[in-house]
Amino acid sequence: MSIYQEIILEHYRHPKNYGEIKNPTKKIKLTNPLCGDRIEMMIKLVDNIIVEIKFQGQGCAISQAASSLLTDYAKGKSKEKLKKLDREFMIKLLGIDLGPNRIKCALLPLEALKKLLI
Ligand code: FES
C-alpha cells in the first residue's frame, strides 16, 4: 500500500472535523447522484475567515478522507483563498490518481465548501 493510500485510510477511519457546529454561519447537505452518498458540511465565519468547519454523513473512503483533509486545510483560511480551490487541488491533497467515477467522490466535499462560500 502506498503512503497516500495509508493516509486516506487513516482519515477514513479517524476523520478530522467530523461532527456538528452549534449555530454555524452556514450549512449545506449534498448528495453524490452516482452512489447516493451524502455529506453535510457547516462553517463558522468571522471576518470572512473560516474559524470552524465540520462535516458529517455517509460515504466511501475517498469522500470521507477528502472531507477530512479539506476541512483541515480550510480551517483558518479566508473565503477568497478557498474559492480558488479546484479539482487539481483535490487530486494533490489526496495524492492518488482517481478515475472518472472516483473523482466525483473527492469533489463532493469541495462542491459543498464552495457552496458554503457563495
Ligand atoms: Fe459514494 Fe464515493 S462512492 S461518494
Backbone and ligand atoms as CSV (ligand in chain L), in Angstrom:
chain,resi,resn,atom,element,x,y,z
A,1,MET,N,N,0.851,-1.199,0.000
A,1,MET,CA,C,0.000,0.000,0.000
A,1,MET,C,C,0.891,1.255,0.000
A,2,SER,N,N,0.534,2.242,-0.823
A,2,SER,CA,C,1.354,3.455,-0.867
A,2,SER,C,C,1.076,4.303,0.382
A,3,ILE,N,N,1.974,5.226,0.618
A,3,ILE,CA,C,1.825,6.132,1.765
A,3,ILE,C,C,0.521,6.925,1.646
A,4,TYR,N,N,0.143,7.285,0.406
A,4,TYR,CA,C,-1.081,8.062,0.216
A,4,TYR,C,C,-2.322,7.229,0.520
A,5,GLN,N,N,-2.274,5.960,0.112
A,5,GLN,CA,C,-3.420,5.092,0.424
A,5,GLN,C,C,-3.554,4.926,1.940
A,6,GLU,N,N,-2.417,4.849,2.601
A,6,GLU,CA,C,-2.464,4.725,4.066
A,6,GLU,C,C,-3.049,5.988,4.702
A,7,ILE,N,N,-2.649,7.137,4.165
A,7,ILE,CA,C,-3.181,8.408,4.701
A,7,ILE,C,C,-4.697,8.460,4.499
A,8,ILE,N,N,-5.156,8.037,3.323
A,8,ILE,CA,C,-6.595,8.047,3.036
A,8,ILE,C,C,-7.337,7.125,4.014
A,9,LEU,N,N,-6.801,5.942,4.217
A,9,LEU,CA,C,-7.460,5.002,5.143
A,9,LEU,C,C,-7.471,5.534,6.566
A,10,GLU,N,N,-6.386,6.171,6.947
A,10,GLU,CA,C,-6.303,6.730,8.293
A,10,GLU,C,C,-7.358,7.835,8.481
A,11,HIS,N,N,-7.516,8.699,7.472
A,11,HIS,CA,C,-8.521,9.767,7.565
A,11,HIS,C,C,-9.939,9.199,7.510
A,12,TYR,N,N,-10.101,8.093,6.793
A,12,TYR,CA,C,-11.407,7.445,6.705
A,12,TYR,C,C,-11.780,6.852,8.071
A,13,ARG,N,N,-10.808,6.210,8.688
A,13,ARG,CA,C,-11.090,5.567,9.980
A,13,ARG,C,C,-11.219,6.574,11.111
A,14,HIS,N,N,-10.399,7.620,11.047
A,14,HIS,CA,C,-10.410,8.641,12.115
A,14,HIS,C,C,-10.521,10.021,11.483
A,15,PRO,N,N,-11.704,10.346,10.938
A,15,PRO,CA,C,-11.829,11.630,10.232
A,15,PRO,C,C,-11.653,12.824,11.166
A,16,LYS,N,N,-10.967,13.828,10.651
A,16,LYS,CA,C,-10.825,15.074,11.407
A,16,LYS,C,C,-12.056,15.935,11.126
A,17,ASN,N,N,-12.426,16.723,12.096
A,17,ASN,CA,C,-13.528,17.687,11.955
A,17,ASN,C,C,-14.869,17.024,11.657
A,18,TYR,N,N,-15.041,15.805,12.143
A,18,TYR,CA,C,-16.316,15.118,11.959
A,18,TYR,C,C,-17.252,15.531,13.092
A,19,GLY,N,N,-18.458,15.945,12.752
A,19,GLY,CA,C,-19.413,16.323,13.793
A,19,GLY,C,C,-20.195,17.547,13.398
A,20,GLU,N,N,-20.672,18.260,14.406
A,20,GLU,CA,C,-21.545,19.408,14.159
A,20,GLU,C,C,-21.031,20.656,14.851
A,21,ILE,N,N,-21.375,21.815,14.306
A,21,ILE,CA,C,-21.069,23.094,14.955
A,21,ILE,C,C,-22.394,23.651,15.472
A,22,LYS,N,N,-22.355,24.137,16.695
A,22,LYS,CA,C,-23.567,24.800,17.217
A,22,LYS,C,C,-23.640,26.184,16.594
A,23,ASN,N,N,-24.794,26.554,16.106
A,23,ASN,CA,C,-25.004,27.858,15.465
A,23,ASN,C,C,-23.990,28.161,14.361
A,24,PRO,N,N,-23.923,27.327,13.327
A,24,PRO,CA,C,-22.987,27.624,12.232
A,24,PRO,C,C,-23.449,28.852,11.445
A,25,THR,N,N,-22.517,29.520,10.769
A,25,THR,CA,C,-22.874,30.639,9.898
A,25,THR,C,C,-23.690,30.110,8.721
A,26,LYS,N,N,-23.258,28.937,8.215
A,26,LYS,CA,C,-23.951,28.327,7.074
A,26,LYS,C,C,-23.790,26.828,7.119
A,27,LYS,N,N,-24.769,26.106,6.587
A,27,LYS,CA,C,-24.569,24.667,6.417
A,27,LYS,C,C,-25.265,24.177,5.166
A,28,ILE,N,N,-24.793,23.028,4.681
A,28,ILE,CA,C,-25.318,22.520,3.420
A,28,ILE,C,C,-25.282,20.999,3.430
A,29,LYS,N,N,-26.244,20.396,2.716
A,29,LYS,CA,C,-26.245,18.937,2.533
A,29,LYS,C,C,-26.164,18.663,1.044
A,30,LEU,N,N,-25.281,17.764,0.663
A,30,LEU,CA,C,-25.155,17.399,-0.750
A,30,LEU,C,C,-25.169,15.893,-0.901
A,31,THR,N,N,-25.656,15.435,-2.044
A,31,THR,CA,C,-25.664,14.003,-2.343
A,31,THR,C,C,-24.898,13.765,-3.630
A,32,ASN,N,N,-24.104,12.713,-3.643
A,32,ASN,CA,C,-23.466,12.286,-4.887
A,32,ASN,C,C,-24.500,11.476,-5.662
A,33,PRO,N,N,-24.975,11.987,-6.810
A,33,PRO,CA,C,-26.064,11.301,-7.522
A,33,PRO,C,C,-25.659,9.916,-8.030
A,34,LEU,N,N,-24.367,9.690,-8.160
A,34,LEU,CA,C,-23.917,8.394,-8.699
A,34,LEU,C,C,-24.082,7.253,-7.699
A,35,CYS,N,N,-23.960,7.564,-6.409
A,35,CYS,CA,C,-23.970,6.480,-5.419
A,35,CYS,C,C,-24.953,6.725,-4.282
A,36,GLY,N,N,-25.436,7.954,-4.155
A,36,GLY,CA,C,-26.382,8.268,-3.087
A,36,GLY,C,C,-25.719,8.655,-1.776
A,37,ASP,N,N,-24.388,8.671,-1.742
A,37,ASP,CA,C,-23.702,9.070,-0.511
A,37,ASP,C,C,-23.960,10.544,-0.227
A,38,ARG,N,N,-24.029,10.853,1.085
A,38,ARG,CA,C,-24.381,12.211,1.477
A,38,ARG,C,C,-23.320,12.851,2.344
A,39,ILE,N,N,-23.211,14.149,2.218
A,39,ILE,CA,C,-22.308,14.887,3.094
A,39,ILE,C,C,-23.041,16.122,3.586
A,40,GLU,N,N,-22.834,16.427,4.851
A,40,GLU,CA,C,-23.343,17.688,5.397
A,40,GLU,C,C,-22.125,18.444,5.891
A,41,MET,N,N,-21.988,19.701,5.483
A,41,MET,CA,C,-20.830,20.497,5.903
A,41,MET,C,C,-21.325,21.806,6.492
A,42,MET,N,N,-20.644,22.278,7.524
A,42,MET,CA,C,-21.039,23.548,8.142
A,42,MET,C,C,-19.805,24.348,8.532
A,43,ILE,N,N,-19.958,25.664,8.482
A,43,ILE,CA,C,-18.822,26.537,8.796
A,43,ILE,C,C,-19.246,27.655,9.735
A,44,LYS,N,N,-18.261,28.163,10.447
A,44,LYS,CA,C,-18.452,29.397,11.206
A,44,LYS,C,C,-17.451,30.394,10.627
A,45,LEU,N,N,-17.967,31.510,10.162
A,45,LEU,CA,C,-17.115,32.537,9.551
A,45,LEU,C,C,-17.013,33.743,10.467
A,46,VAL,N,N,-15.798,34.256,10.613
A,46,VAL,CA,C,-15.592,35.515,11.323
A,46,VAL,C,C,-14.690,36.364,10.434
A,47,ASP,N,N,-15.157,37.536,10.043
A,47,ASP,CA,C,-14.406,38.416,9.141
A,47,ASP,C,C,-13.940,37.680,7.885
A,48,ASN,N,N,-14.809,36.885,7.310
A,48,ASN,CA,C,-14.512,36.131,6.084
A,48,ASN,C,C,-13.421,35.077,6.232
A,49,ILE,N,N,-13.125,34.680,7.465
A,49,ILE,CA,C,-12.181,33.586,7.720
A,49,ILE,C,C,-12.981,32.426,8.314
A,50,ILE,N,N,-12.662,31.221,7.868
A,50,ILE,CA,C,-13.315,30.045,8.463
A,50,ILE,C,C,-12.641,29.745,9.795
A,51,VAL,N,N,-13.361,29.974,10.871
A,51,VAL,CA,C,-12.781,29.708,12.187
A,51,VAL,C,C,-13.148,28.306,12.670
A,52,GLU,N,N,-14.223,27.748,12.100
A,52,GLU,CA,C,-14.618,26.388,12.455
A,52,GLU,C,C,-15.281,25.756,11.246
A,53,ILE,N,N,-14.994,24.466,11.046
A,53,ILE,CA,C,-15.618,23.744,9.930
A,53,ILE,C,C,-15.769,22.282,10.330
A,54,LYS,N,N,-16.937,21.734,10.070
A,54,LYS,CA,C,-17.189,20.327,10.409
A,54,LYS,C,C,-18.000,19.687,9.294
A,55,PHE,N,N,-17.929,18.366,9.248
A,55,PHE,CA,C,-18.757,17.639,8.284
A,55,PHE,C,C,-19.278,16.382,8.929
A,56,GLN,N,N,-20.336,15.845,8.340
A,56,GLN,CA,C,-20.815,14.529,8.745
A,56,GLN,C,C,-21.550,13.918,7.575
A,57,GLY,N,N,-21.836,12.625,7.685
A,57,GLY,CA,C,-22.535,11.935,6.610
A,57,GLY,C,C,-21.927,10.591,6.326
A,58,GLN,N,N,-22.524,9.939,5.349
A,58,GLN,CA,C,-22.079,8.598,4.970
A,58,GLN,C,C,-21.367,8.681,3.639
A,59,GLY,N,N,-20.286,7.954,3.521
A,59,GLY,CA,C,-19.614,7.959,2.222
A,59,GLY,C,C,-18.499,6.950,2.163
A,60,CYS,N,N,-17.945,6.824,0.983
A,60,CYS,CA,C,-16.837,5.891,0.770
A,60,CYS,C,C,-15.554,6.453,1.386
A,61,ALA,N,N,-14.509,5.645,1.360
A,61,ALA,CA,C,-13.234,6.057,1.954
A,61,ALA,C,C,-12.701,7.331,1.308
A,62,ILE,N,N,-12.839,7.438,-0.018
A,62,ILE,CA,C,-12.302,8.622,-0.704
A,62,ILE,C,C,-13.061,9.883,-0.282
A,63,SER,N,N,-14.390,9.818,-0.262
A,63,SER,CA,C,-15.151,11.031,0.073
A,63,SER,C,C,-14.937,11.428,1.533
A,64,GLN,N,N,-14.832,10.442,2.411
A,64,GLN,CA,C,-14.624,10.758,3.832
A,64,GLN,C,C,-13.222,11.322,4.063
A,65,ALA,N,N,-12.234,10.705,3.427
A,65,ALA,CA,C,-10.854,11.186,3.581
A,65,ALA,C,C,-10.715,12.570,2.960
A,66,ALA,N,N,-11.353,12.774,1.804
A,66,ALA,CA,C,-11.285,14.085,1.144
A,66,ALA,C,C,-11.939,15.146,2.032
A,67,SER,N,N,-13.046,14.795,2.686
A,67,SER,CA,C,-13.730,15.745,3.578
A,67,SER,C,C,-12.840,16.075,4.771
A,68,SER,N,N,-12.214,15.058,5.324
A,68,SER,CA,C,-11.344,15.250,6.479
A,68,SER,C,C,-10.145,16.139,6.119
A,69,LEU,N,N,-9.489,15.819,5.007
A,69,LEU,CA,C,-8.309,16.591,4.590
A,69,LEU,C,C,-8.688,18.019,4.201
A,70,LEU,N,N,-9.805,18.168,3.482
A,70,LEU,CA,C,-10.206,19.501,3.023
A,70,LEU,C,C,-10.625,20.396,4.186
A,71,THR,N,N,-11.369,19.850,5.132
A,71,THR,CA,C,-11.805,20.679,6.260
A,71,THR,C,C,-10.595,21.101,7.098
A,72,ASP,N,N,-9.619,20.201,7.208
A,72,ASP,CA,C,-8.403,20.560,7.937
A,72,ASP,C,C,-7.657,21.696,7.238
A,73,TYR,N,N,-7.601,21.608,5.917
A,73,TYR,CA,C,-6.916,22.637,5.134
A,73,TYR,C,C,-7.643,23.983,5.248
A,74,ALA,N,N,-8.985,23.918,5.225
A,74,ALA,CA,C,-9.779,25.151,5.149
A,74,ALA,C,C,-9.781,25.959,6.446
A,75,LYS,N,N,-9.539,25.275,7.551
A,75,LYS,CA,C,-9.624,25.961,8.847
A,75,LYS,C,C,-8.591,27.087,8.930
A,76,GLY,N,N,-9.052,28.260,9.281
A,76,GLY,CA,C,-8.149,29.410,9.425
A,76,GLY,C,C,-7.880,30.146,8.119
A,77,LYS,N,N,-8.459,29.669,7.006
A,77,LYS,CA,C,-8.205,30.319,5.708
A,77,LYS,C,C,-9.352,31.261,5.331
A,78,SER,N,N,-9.031,32.197,4.432
A,78,SER,CA,C,-10.038,33.179,4.023
A,78,SER,C,C,-10.945,32.608,2.939
A,79,LYS,N,N,-12.134,33.193,2.867
A,79,LYS,CA,C,-13.091,32.821,1.829
A,79,LYS,C,C,-12.462,32.986,0.447
A,80,GLU,N,N,-11.777,34.100,0.251
A,80,GLU,CA,C,-11.220,34.398,-1.069
A,80,GLU,C,C,-10.227,33.332,-1.509
A,81,LYS,N,N,-9.374,32.909,-0.586
A,81,LYS,CA,C,-8.367,31.897,-0.913
A,81,LYS,C,C,-9.047,30.557,-1.233
A,82,LEU,N,N,-10.050,30.208,-0.448
A,82,LEU,CA,C,-10.692,28.895,-0.611
A,82,LEU,C,C,-11.549,28.822,-1.875
A,83,LYS,N,N,-12.045,29.981,-2.320
A,83,LYS,CA,C,-12.860,29.991,-3.542
A,83,LYS,C,C,-12.051,29.562,-4.755
A,84,LYS,N,N,-10.723,29.674,-4.666
A,84,LYS,CA,C,-9.872,29.338,-5.818
A,84,LYS,C,C,-9.537,27.851,-5.908
A,85,LEU,N,N,-9.883,27.078,-4.896
A,85,LEU,CA,C,-9.537,25.652,-4.921
A,85,LEU,C,C,-10.278,24.944,-6.054
A,86,ASP,N,N,-9.590,23.992,-6.687
A,86,ASP,CA,C,-10.204,23.293,-7.812
A,86,ASP,C,C,-9.906,21.800,-7.763
A,87,ARG,N,N,-10.325,21.131,-8.802
A,87,ARG,CA,C,-10.168,19.686,-8.942
A,87,ARG,C,C,-8.695,19.260,-8.785
A,88,GLU,N,N,-7.783,20.025,-9.391
A,88,GLU,CA,C,-6.340,19.695,-9.297
A,88,GLU,C,C,-5.886,19.733,-7.844
A,89,PHE,N,N,-6.406,20.711,-7.107
A,89,PHE,CA,C,-6.035,20.822,-5.697
A,89,PHE,C,C,-6.468,19.562,-4.946
A,90,MET,N,N,-7.677,19.082,-5.208
A,90,MET,CA,C,-8.179,17.896,-4.505
A,90,MET,C,C,-7.346,16.661,-4.850
A,91,ILE,N,N,-6.939,16.553,-6.100
A,91,ILE,CA,C,-6.117,15.401,-6.513
A,91,ILE,C,C,-4.782,15.451,-5.763
A,92,LYS,N,N,-4.202,16.643,-5.680
A,92,LYS,CA,C,-2.925,16.792,-4.952
A,92,LYS,C,C,-3.110,16.496,-3.471
A,93,LEU,N,N,-4.212,16.969,-2.924
A,93,LEU,CA,C,-4.473,16.780,-1.493
A,93,LEU,C,C,-4.560,15.293,-1.157
A,94,LEU,N,N,-5.212,14.525,-2.023
A,94,LEU,CA,C,-5.355,13.088,-1.782
A,94,LEU,C,C,-4.111,12.312,-2.198
A,95,GLY,N,N,-3.402,12.850,-3.170
A,95,GLY,CA,C,-2.135,12.238,-3.566
A,95,GLY,C,C,-2.248,10.980,-4.403
A,96,ILE,N,N,-3.435,10.664,-4.896
A,96,ILE,CA,C,-3.555,9.488,-5.760
A,96,ILE,C,C,-4.330,9.840,-7.023
A,97,ASP,N,N,-4.104,9.035,-8.029
A,97,ASP,CA,C,-4.797,9.219,-9.291
A,97,ASP,C,C,-6.196,8.637,-9.162
A,98,LEU,N,N,-7.194,9.422,-9.523
A,98,LEU,CA,C,-8.563,8.949,-9.373
A,98,LEU,C,C,-9.222,8.845,-10.738
A,99,GLY,N,N,-9.957,7.779,-10.945
A,99,GLY,CA,C,-10.678,7.596,-12.209
A,99,GLY,C,C,-11.878,8.526,-12.268
A,100,PRO,N,N,-12.602,8.537,-13.403
A,100,PRO,CA,C,-13.720,9.469,-13.589
A,100,PRO,C,C,-14.845,9.320,-12.563
A,101,ASN,N,N,-15.072,8.129,-12.047
A,101,ASN,CA,C,-16.121,7.971,-11.036
A,101,ASN,C,C,-15.628,8.364,-9.657
A,102,ARG,N,N,-14.404,7.949,-9.339
A,102,ARG,CA,C,-13.870,8.226,-8.009
A,102,ARG,C,C,-13.581,9.714,-7.821
A,103,ILE,N,N,-13.323,10.410,-8.893
A,103,ILE,CA,C,-13.032,11.846,-8.750
A,103,ILE,C,C,-14.275,12.562,-8.195
A,104,LYS,N,N,-15.449,12.071,-8.529
A,104,LYS,CA,C,-16.693,12.675,-8.009
A,104,LYS,C,C,-16.734,12.569,-6.484
A,105,CYS,N,N,-16.209,11.459,-5.964
A,105,CYS,CA,C,-16.171,11.259,-4.507
A,105,CYS,C,C,-15.283,12.328,-3.868
A,106,ALA,N,N,-14.163,12.606,-4.513
A,106,ALA,CA,C,-13.212,13.584,-3.971
A,106,ALA,C,C,-13.737,15.008,-4.116
A,107,LEU,N,N,-14.553,15.227,-5.159
A,107,LEU,CA,C,-15.033,16.591,-5.413
A,107,LEU,C,C,-16.286,16.945,-4.610
A,108,LEU,N,N,-16.935,15.937,-4.038
A,108,LEU,CA,C,-18.163,16.203,-3.278
A,108,LEU,C,C,-17.923,17.198,-2.124
A,109,PRO,N,N,-16.904,16.987,-1.272
A,109,PRO,CA,C,-16.676,17.977,-0.207
A,109,PRO,C,C,-16.251,19.341,-0.741
A,110,LEU,N,N,-15.531,19.369,-1.858
A,110,LEU,CA,C,-15.135,20.663,-2.415
A,110,LEU,C,C,-16.360,21.414,-2.915
A,111,GLU,N,N,-17.278,20.698,-3.538
A,111,GLU,CA,C,-18.516,21.326,-4.014
A,111,GLU,C,C,-19.297,21.890,-2.823
A,112,ALA,N,N,-19.329,21.108,-1.736
A,112,ALA,CA,C,-20.044,21.572,-0.541
A,112,ALA,C,C,-19.391,22.851,-0.007
A,113,LEU,N,N,-18.070,22.829,0.093
A,113,LEU,CA,C,-17.361,24.006,0.624
A,113,LEU,C,C,-17.614,25.233,-0.248
A,114,LYS,N,N,-17.529,25.034,-1.577
A,114,LYS,CA,C,-17.721,26.173,-2.499
A,114,LYS,C,C,-19.128,26.773,-2.337
A,115,LYS,N,N,-20.123,25.915,-2.159
A,115,LYS,CA,C,-21.488,26.424,-1.998
A,115,LYS,C,C,-21.637,27.184,-0.694
A,116,LEU,N,N,-20.852,26.778,0.304
A,116,LEU,CA,C,-20.912,27.490,1.589
A,116,LEU,C,C,-20.254,28.867,1.496
A,117,LEU,N,N,-19.393,29.037,0.498
A,117,LEU,CA,C,-18.640,30.290,0.387
A,117,LEU,C,C,-19.318,31.321,-0.502
A,118,ILE,N,N,-20.433,30.935,-1.110
A,118,ILE,CA,C,-21.130,31.865,-2.032
A,118,ILE,C,C,-21.723,33.017,-1.227
L,1,FES,FE1,FE,-20.205,7.495,-2.940
L,1,FES,FE2,FE,-17.645,7.746,-3.157
L,1,FES,S1,S,-18.826,6.009,-3.702
L,1,FES,S2,S,-19.048,9.281,-2.529
